[in-house]
Amino acid sequence: MFSAAFKAAGAPALATVARLEVSALGRLGPDLLVCDIDGLDEDALELIRRIRFVLPDCVIAVYTGVMKRTWGFACHVAGANCLLSKEATQSELSDGLRDALGSGCFTDPRFAAA
């Protein structure tokens, strides 16, 4: 589903990885990074902070099923530009990614409703 959402959003070339060290991300230098942060073995907010440090100009999108306003706020404070809900359709994901790439910020409206 993300491949189609990326393409519809006009995102650059897509690479999918299951696990990658933050230092390796710095060498890749992506313009957009989507992170599924649910169920990580490490602190998700600390991971976002480390990614932001290594990729200061990257649009970091967090893909999560936790629809709590406080969680969304914490992700943004940690360095995420974009919050995407796991409840979102493919069209909503591509719209959100397009907004994030264009303006530098997007928050799925489901967070505001939480």
QUITASUL-V981274 format. One record per helix or strand of 3 or more residues. SS is the DSSP state (2 for helix, 1 for strand). FROM is the first residue (numbers start at 0). TO is the last residue. If there is no record, write none. Layout:
ss=(SS,SS)
from=(FROM,FROM)
to=(TO,TO)
This chain:
ss=(2,2,1,2,1,2,1,2,2)
from=(1,21,31,43,58,68,81,89,108)
to=(8,27,35,53,63,77,84,102,112)
